[in-house]
Amino acid sequence: MSHPDPIEVIGLTIGDAPDAAVLARIRNADALAGGERLLAQVSRLAGTTAESIVLKTPLEEVFAAIARARDQGRRVAVLADGDPLFFGIGARLIEYFGQDAVRVTPAVTAVAAACARLSIPWHDLPAVSLHGRGDLTPLFAALRLKGRAAVYTDAVNSPDALARRLLDLDIAEAALWILENMGTPDERIRAVSLREAAGLTFSPLNVVIVETSPAQNGVPVLGRPDDFYERQNGLITKWPVRACALAALRLPPDCVLWDVGAGSGAVSVEACALVRTGRVFAVERDPDRCRLIRENRKRSRAWLMEVVQATAPEAFAALPDPDRIFLGGGLGGNRSESRGGESPQLLAEACSRLKPGGRLAANVVLLSSLHAVLHHLNGLGWPVEIAQIQANLSSPLGSDTRLGAQHPVFIVCADKPVTDIPG
């Protein structure tokens, strides 16, 4: 059956009554879908007698009800806050019913309304939605890129919970503007610190603007001097080797990277310069090193990096499957020889968890470690590449300059086949 009338997806402006044209579209509908709050609001204003379809999860059941109404020849309208195509229901409706079946009428978004109230230009303000999300990566990516973001919250990711998550990343200097119940008599605007927000409660109807203080060192970049990083007893992947290892990993911007045996975290920090919308996990068992990694994350604004204080491979169980793995330590022949103290099963577990088509890079110094890595990867039948890196760095000598040789490092790389290799 054809449906000559598209689904009217109508955005409502915060605090303002719909204009005459919008009210006419609402009154023309035989079935009206929306959240309970918007349905009650429109029912008072439009005096409609249309069937109400409450938007709730699972959305497939709601879409099935809309489809039934259309099959019966009834006109359907869907209500939304602001612009239905800006983190709204519009995208899901188009995905389900198709572009030709949907007609959208936008209104002012909550972010635009919030910025107008605060007199904040928002043409370059990133906006993220935490509705139904456990992963705050989009927010961390926005803060890394711009140092500020507008946030749509939900009951779980409330402003106080958001503040606590940011404090866990040592972003204590950030400020929050929380705009509650905009456009209602209970509207409230508060500017609070993260520590203040963490102990407060807020209306469920809110939007948050997060702004971090400008960092002296800016965002993560490649090739910082080794002295930039806090480190324990000089334990760090030196910058020439660091640069080669990051190049060898061939990091996509949205990948999940494990840095196992992270030491100072320098590789993880600089990986965040390339992994702009993904996630980086710095796995390190030593608590003192983990403290230094967190300090290096803070001074570099490497907010996409998560510090995992645990011994590998036991730590892997709690992590998402990686697209890339960097093994910087812990590949000695036994536990007592291993710099990071990891078990001999580390490499096997890492290879098992790596996604098909993923890539692994291991920095090794000892010939016994090189043999062990090659033996394991060749046994899997993975294509292997080896690069031996030895850099010479300058230092003053009297009135002149000398070049001092660093220890050679082998970088062993392997790509996990997309399909299993027959045994």
Buried (B, 14 or more C-beta within 10 A) or exposed (E): EEBEBBBBBBBBBBEEBBEEEBBEBBBBBBBBBBBEEBBEBBBEEBEBEBBBBEBEEEEEEBBEBBBEBBEEEBBBBBBBBBBBBBBBBBBBBBEBBEEEBBBBBBBBBBBBBBBEEEEBEBEEBBBBBBEEBEEBBBBBBBBBBBBBBBBBBEEEBBBBBBBBBBBEBBBBBBBBBBBBBBBEEEBEEBEBBBEBBBEBEBBEBBBBBBBBEEEEEEBBEBEBEBEBBBBEEEBBBBBBBBBBBBBBBEBBEEBBBBBBBBBBBBBBBBBBBBBBBBBBBBBBBBEEBBBBBBBBBBBBBBBBBBBBBBBBBBBBEEBEEBBBBBBBBBBBEEEEEBBBBBBBEBBBBBBEBBBEEBBBBBBBBBEEBBEBBBEBBEEBEBEBEEBEBEBEEEEEEEEEEEEEEEEEBBBBBBBBBEEEEEE
